[in-house]
C-alpha cells in the first residue's frame, strides 16, 4: 500500500474523530518512509490529548486498517517531548508525509 493511500485512511480517521470531538495528531515512522524498502506493517504514532480518547482512536484506526497490519504507538505530547520520539525515529506528521 502506498504512503498516499495510508495518509488518506488516516485523514478519514481524523475527520471521523473530529466529528466525535476527539483531537489527535498522527505521525508515520519506520520502514515505510524508506523508499524501496519492504515493510511488514505501518508504524503510526498517535499523540492524544485525553486518556478517554485512546480507546476511540484505536477503534476507528483498527476499523479503517482492517486489510493491513498497523502498529499503533500512543503518547501524550508530554511523553513525546520527554522521549524525543519524533526526533529519534524521524517520524513525520501525516500532513507532511503526503507532501513528500
Order of alpha helices (4+ residues) and beta strands (2+ residues): alpha-beta-beta-alpha-beta-alpha-alpha-beta-alpha
